């Protein structure tokens, strides 16, 4: 029964549903229930469902859970198809994405090189997603220029230009827009970066509604940019909005934790600054008193 229902949904409808409506908790519960039945998780129908659990985990800001699902997917696929098959490269891409989100860029680059080798040997035109994840990994490693080269290659394979992307309102392009924003910011183009990141919020809210993981993700990146420009009050306001929209939503736990952690850091810094500023004022007052009391010579 699971194979009959889940096969078509995994390949088409369910992922589209997740992307557009972000009913992540419901989708995960459905998949986990199906996979708990007397089924072979490694067969060609159930194996994509396991990978889909990884995608859901990434959307929920749970990269470790995503990595577990992707590694299980890879192990199963290697039993079914050749290690040089592009379907293996697709899973390598997913693994690298999870590793990058976890901060393990060294291992992510190793995995991406495996994917690139497969694509170059079979069909280089299929590696747009690999290039996109390579751009993320370069950026996470602090190599903004290399990140821009990689994401540009991704767009070229899709017959798109940077200008076309910036003007796009297609929901799937919002991820590229926020990535380009982060790259621009790392290159020092702060105004353009903030404009693009803010645009991604508008696009995602227009498609997905005012709440959800992707909206929260865009808001978080804008808050970080604002804070680094010393607009801490505006950054805190955005973080508090993320916290408010995350209340009671299981799929938002990861985003809630990230916002709370960052907010705590900001408020700690503000508290230190306020104490420091208070000490300065007390010192200034003390010095004024000393000058007033200083005997004339």
GUVEXMAR-595645 format. One record per residue (C-alpha): x, z, y; residue number from 1; residue in three letters. Coordinates in Angstrom, 2 decimals, always signed. Example, Ala and Ser with C-alpha at 12.3 -4.5 7.8 and 13.67 -1.06 7.14 Angstrom:
BEGIN
+12.30  +7.80  -4.50  1  ALA
+13.67  +7.14  -1.06  2  SER
This chain:
BEGIN
+0.00  +0.00  +0.00  1  UNK
+2.79  +0.86  +2.43  2  UNK
+4.48  -2.47  +1.81  3  UNK
+1.22  -4.32  +2.46  4  UNK
+0.54  -2.53  +5.75  5  UNK
+3.97  -1.75  +7.10  6  UNK
+5.68  -5.06  +6.40  7  UNK
+3.79  -7.15  +8.97  8  UNK
+3.70  -4.30  +11.49  9  UNK
+7.42  -3.66  +11.27  10  UNK
+8.24  -7.32  +11.75  11  UNK
+5.86  -8.00  +14.64  12  UNK
+2.98  -5.90  +15.93  13  UNK
+4.30  -2.38  +15.70  14  UNK
+7.52  -2.95  +17.63  15  UNK
+5.65  -4.79  +20.37  16  UNK
+3.17  -1.94  +20.46  17  UNK
+5.99  +0.59  +20.79  18  UNK
+7.61  -1.36  +23.58  19  UNK
+4.49  -1.85  +25.65  20  UNK
+2.63  +1.42  +25.00  21  UNK
+5.35  +3.85  +23.92  22  UNK
+3.20  +5.66  +21.37  23  UNK
+6.40  +6.84  +19.75  24  UNK
+5.19  +10.02  +18.09  25  UNK
+2.26  +8.27  +16.43  26  UNK
+4.44  +5.40  +15.26  27  UNK
+7.08  +7.72  +13.85  28  UNK
+4.49  +9.81  +12.02  29  UNK
+2.97  +6.70  +10.50  30  UNK
+6.33  +5.36  +9.33  31  UNK
+7.58  +8.68  +8.01  32  UNK
+4.37  +9.17  +6.04  33  UNK
+4.60  +5.71  +4.55  34  UNK
+8.24  +6.17  +3.60  35  UNK
+7.43  +9.51  +1.97  36  UNK
+5.21  +7.75  -0.58  37  UNK
+6.42  +6.42  -3.90  38  UNK
+8.25  +3.46  -2.35  39  UNK
+11.73  +2.02  -2.44  40  UNK
+13.22  +2.68  +1.01  41  UNK
+15.94  +0.13  +0.27  42  UNK
+13.76  -2.90  -0.45  43  UNK
+13.33  -5.77  +2.00  44  UNK
+9.98  -4.43  +3.27  45  UNK
+10.71  -0.73  +3.70  46  UNK
+14.30  -1.14  +4.90  47  UNK
+13.22  -2.57  +8.31  48  UNK
+10.86  +0.39  +8.66  49  UNK
+13.81  +2.76  +8.32  50  UNK
+15.63  +0.84  +11.04  51  UNK
+12.55  +1.03  +13.23  52  UNK
+12.72  +4.81  +12.96  53  UNK
+16.17  +4.49  +14.52  54  UNK
+14.80  +2.47  +17.42  55  UNK
+12.12  +5.10  +17.99  56  UNK
+14.72  +7.88  +17.93  57  UNK
+16.80  +6.07  +20.56  58  UNK
+13.74  +5.72  +22.80  59  UNK
+13.21  +9.46  +22.38  60  UNK
+16.84  +10.13  +23.44  61  UNK
+17.83  +11.26  +19.93  62  UNK
+20.91  +9.12  +19.16  63  UNK
+22.08  +11.26  +16.21  64  UNK
+18.77  +10.73  +14.41  65  UNK
+18.97  +7.04  +15.27  66  UNK
+22.47  +6.80  +13.81  67  UNK
+21.30  +8.36  +10.54  68  UNK
+18.49  +5.80  +10.25  69  UNK
+20.81  +2.90  +11.08  70  UNK
+23.45  +3.99  +8.57  71  UNK
+20.77  +4.23  +5.88  72  UNK
+19.59  +0.75  +6.84  73  UNK
+23.11  -0.64  +6.62  74  UNK
+23.79  +0.87  +3.22  75  UNK
+20.57  -0.63  +1.85  76  UNK
+21.15  -4.08  +3.32  77  UNK
+24.67  -4.29  +1.95  78  UNK
+23.11  -3.97  -1.51  79  UNK
+20.76  -6.89  -0.83  80  UNK
+22.77  -9.42  +1.18  81  UNK
+26.33  -10.55  +1.89  82  UNK
+28.40  -8.40  +4.31  83  UNK
+28.92  -11.56  +6.37  84  UNK
+25.20  -12.13  +6.91  85  UNK
+24.00  -11.99  +10.57  86  UNK
+21.38  -9.44  +9.47  87  UNK
+24.29  -7.06  +8.83  88  UNK
+25.63  -7.78  +12.32  89  UNK
+22.21  -6.85  +13.73  90  UNK
+22.47  -3.41  +12.15  91  UNK
+26.06  -3.04  +13.37  92  UNK
+24.68  -3.61  +16.88  93  UNK
+22.20  -0.78  +16.41  94  UNK
+24.86  +1.57  +15.07  95  UNK
+27.15  +0.78  +18.01  96  UNK
+24.30  +1.44  +20.44  97  UNK
+23.67  +4.89  +18.94  98  UNK
+27.40  +5.71  +18.95  99  UNK
+27.67  +4.68  +22.59  100  UNK
+24.74  +6.91  +23.52  101  UNK
+26.57  +9.74  +21.76  102  UNK
+29.75  +9.01  +23.72  103  UNK
+31.80  +7.81  +20.74  104  UNK
+32.86  +4.54  +22.32  105  UNK
+36.01  +4.15  +20.21  106  UNK
+34.02  +3.89  +17.00  107  UNK
+31.35  +1.83  +18.78  108  UNK
+33.95  -0.79  +19.73  109  UNK
+35.15  -0.92  +16.10  110  UNK
+31.60  -1.54  +14.88  111  UNK
+30.92  -4.14  +17.57  112  UNK
+34.05  -6.03  +16.57  113  UNK
+32.61  -6.32  +13.06  114  UNK
+29.38  -7.73  +14.49  115  UNK
+31.27  -10.16  +16.71  116  UNK
+33.34  -11.42  +13.77  117  UNK
+30.19  -12.14  +11.76  118  UNK
+28.46  -13.95  +14.64  119  UNK
+31.52  -16.07  +15.45  120  UNK
+31.83  -17.08  +11.81  121  UNK
+28.16  -18.02  +11.42  122  UNK
+26.52  -18.74  +14.80  123  UNK
+27.98  -17.45  +18.09  124  UNK
+24.76  -18.31  +19.93  125  UNK
+23.03  -15.37  +18.18  126  UNK
+25.17  -12.65  +19.68  127  UNK
+23.29  -12.00  +22.93  128  UNK
+22.27  -8.52  +21.78  129  UNK
+25.83  -7.79  +20.69  130  UNK
+27.04  -8.72  +24.17  131  UNK
+24.44  -6.45  +25.78  132  UNK
+25.54  -3.45  +23.71  133  UNK
+29.19  -4.36  +24.32  134  UNK
+28.42  -4.18  +28.04  135  UNK
+26.92  -0.69  +27.58  136  UNK
+29.98  +0.44  +25.65  137  UNK
+32.42  -0.93  +28.22  138  UNK
+30.49  +0.82  +30.98  139  UNK
+30.43  +4.11  +29.09  140  UNK
+34.21  +3.76  +28.69  141  UNK
+34.68  +3.26  +32.42  142  UNK
+35.36  -0.50  +32.32  143  UNK
+32.78  -1.84  +34.77  144  UNK
+34.30  -5.31  +35.20  145  UNK
+34.41  -5.90  +31.44  146  UNK
+30.83  -4.63  +31.22  147  UNK
+29.72  -7.22  +33.77  148  UNK
+31.51  -9.99  +31.85  149  UNK
+29.76  -8.95  +28.62  150  UNK
+26.27  -8.74  +30.11  151  UNK
+26.83  -12.08  +31.86  152  UNK
+27.66  -13.62  +28.46  153  UNK
+24.44  -12.10  +27.13  154  UNK
+22.38  -13.76  +29.86  155  UNK
+24.19  -17.07  +29.41  156  UNK
+23.16  -17.18  +25.76  157  UNK
+19.57  -16.67  +26.91  158  UNK
+19.88  -19.40  +29.56  159  UNK
+19.53  -16.82  +32.34  160  UNK
+21.53  -16.07  +35.46  161  UNK
+22.08  -12.82  +37.30  162  UNK
+19.87  -14.04  +40.17  163  UNK
+17.03  -14.88  +37.78  164  UNK
+17.30  -11.47  +36.17  165  UNK
+17.18  -9.65  +39.50  166  UNK
+13.95  -11.47  +40.38  167  UNK
+12.37  -11.01  +36.95  168  UNK
+9.46  -8.65  +36.36  169  UNK
+9.42  -9.19  +32.59  170  UNK
+9.37  -5.71  +30.96  171  UNK
+12.11  -6.48  +28.45  172  UNK
+14.43  -7.37  +31.33  173  UNK
+14.06  -3.92  +32.88  174  UNK
+16.72  -2.60  +30.50  175  UNK
+19.16  -5.27  +31.68  176  UNK
+18.27  -4.50  +35.29  177  UNK
+19.08  -0.80  +34.93  178  UNK
+22.30  -1.69  +33.09  179  UNK
+23.29  -4.10  +35.88  180  UNK
+22.46  -1.36  +38.37  181  UNK
+24.81  +1.07  +36.64  182  UNK
+27.55  -1.57  +36.52  183  UNK
+27.16  -2.31  +40.23  184  UNK
+27.30  +1.40  +40.98  185  UNK
+30.50  +1.80  +38.97  186  UNK
+31.97  -1.10  +40.95  187  UNK
+31.17  +0.66  +44.21  188  UNK
+28.18  -1.46  +45.28  189  UNK
+25.96  +1.58  +45.78  190  UNK
+23.19  +0.01  +47.86  191  UNK
+22.59  -2.85  +45.43  192  UNK
+22.76  -0.47  +42.48  193  UNK
+20.16  +1.88  +43.91  194  UNK
+17.88  -1.01  +44.82  195  UNK
+18.03  -2.42  +41.28  196  UNK
+17.52  +0.96  +39.63  197  UNK
+14.51  +1.68  +41.85  198  UNK
+13.13  -1.75  +40.97  199  UNK
+13.36  -0.93  +37.27  200  UNK
+11.17  +2.13  +37.88  201  UNK
+8.55  -0.04  +39.59  202  UNK
+8.61  -2.63  +36.79  203  UNK
+8.36  -0.05  +34.03  204  UNK
+5.57  +1.89  +35.74  205  UNK
+3.68  -1.35  +36.29  206  UNK
+3.83  -2.22  +32.59  207  UNK
+3.98  +1.15  +30.85  208  UNK
+2.21  +3.47  +33.27  209  UNK
+3.55  +6.36  +35.32  210  UNK
+4.92  +8.23  +32.31  211  UNK
+7.06  +7.49  +29.28  212  UNK
+10.66  +7.45  +28.03  213  UNK
+11.70  +4.23  +29.74  214  UNK
+10.25  +5.25  +33.09  215  UNK
+11.99  +8.62  +32.76  216  UNK
+15.27  +6.87  +31.89  217  UNK
+15.18  +4.76  +35.06  218  UNK
+14.27  +7.79  +37.16  219  UNK
+17.15  +9.75  +35.67  220  UNK
+19.72  +7.09  +36.55  221  UNK
+18.38  +6.89  +40.11  222  UNK
+18.65  +10.68  +40.42  223  UNK
+22.30  +10.56  +39.31  224  UNK
+23.09  +7.88  +41.89  225  UNK
+21.36  +9.84  +44.64  226  UNK
+23.23  +13.01  +43.72  227  UNK
+26.60  +11.26  +43.79  228  UNK
+25.74  +10.04  +47.31  229  UNK
+25.10  +13.69  +48.23  230  UNK
+21.34  +13.14  +48.46  231  UNK
+20.84  +16.09  +46.16  232  UNK
+17.37  +17.05  +47.41  233  UNK
+16.02  +13.59  +46.52  234  UNK
+17.78  +13.72  +43.15  235  UNK
+16.26  +17.11  +42.37  236  UNK
+12.80  +15.81  +43.29  237  UNK
+13.11  +12.99  +40.75  238  UNK
+14.39  +15.32  +38.04  239  UNK
+11.46  +17.64  +38.61  240  UNK
+9.09  +14.67  +38.27  241  UNK
+10.69  +13.84  +34.91  242  UNK
+10.27  +17.45  +33.79  243  UNK
+6.63  +17.46  +34.89  244  UNK
+5.80  +14.19  +33.11  245  UNK
+7.54  +15.41  +29.94  246  UNK
+5.45  +18.52  +29.45  247  UNK
+3.72  +18.61  +26.06  248  UNK
+5.01  +15.19  +24.93  249  UNK
+7.13  +15.28  +21.78  250  UNK
+8.61  +11.84  +22.46  251  UNK
+9.90  +13.11  +25.81  252  UNK
+11.85  +16.11  +24.48  253  UNK
+15.21  +14.40  +24.75  254  UNK
+14.52  +13.22  +28.29  255  UNK
+13.19  +16.67  +29.21  256  UNK
+16.36  +18.35  +27.91  257  UNK
+18.59  +15.92  +29.82  258  UNK
+16.67  +16.42  +33.06  259  UNK
+16.68  +20.21  +32.70  260  UNK
+20.42  +20.28  +31.98  261  UNK
+21.22  +18.07  +34.97  262  UNK
+18.87  +19.99  +37.25  263  UNK
+20.46  +23.27  +36.21  264  UNK
+23.85  +21.84  +37.14  265  UNK
+22.64  +20.72  +40.56  266  UNK
+21.00  +24.03  +41.31  267  UNK
+24.11  +25.89  +40.18  268  UNK
+26.23  +23.79  +42.53  269  UNK
+23.75  +24.37  +45.35  270  UNK
+23.81  +28.10  +44.67  271  UNK
+27.61  +28.15  +44.78  272  UNK
+27.59  +26.12  +47.99  273  UNK
+25.04  +28.45  +49.57  274  UNK
+27.11  +31.50  +48.63  275  UNK
+30.25  +29.79  +49.93  276  UNK
+28.48  +28.84  +53.17  277  UNK
+27.28  +32.43  +53.51  278  UNK
+30.82  +33.70  +53.13  279  UNK
+31.99  +31.27  +55.82  280  UNK
+29.35  +32.51  +58.22  281  UNK
+30.27  +36.12  +57.51  282  UNK
+33.94  +35.29  +58.01  283  UNK
+33.20  +33.53  +61.30  284  UNK
+31.22  +36.55  +62.48  285  UNK
+34.00  +38.87  +61.38  286  UNK
+36.60  +36.80  +63.26  287  UNK
+34.43  +36.81  +66.39  288  UNK
+34.25  +40.58  +66.16  289  UNK
+38.00  +40.83  +65.77  290  UNK
+38.53  +38.68  +68.83  291  UNK
+36.13  +40.84  +70.85  292  UNK
+37.85  +44.02  +69.77  293  UNK
+41.40  +42.70  +70.12  294  UNK
+43.19  +44.78  +72.79  295  UNK
+44.64  +42.96  +75.74  296  UNK
+48.40  +42.86  +76.02  297  UNK
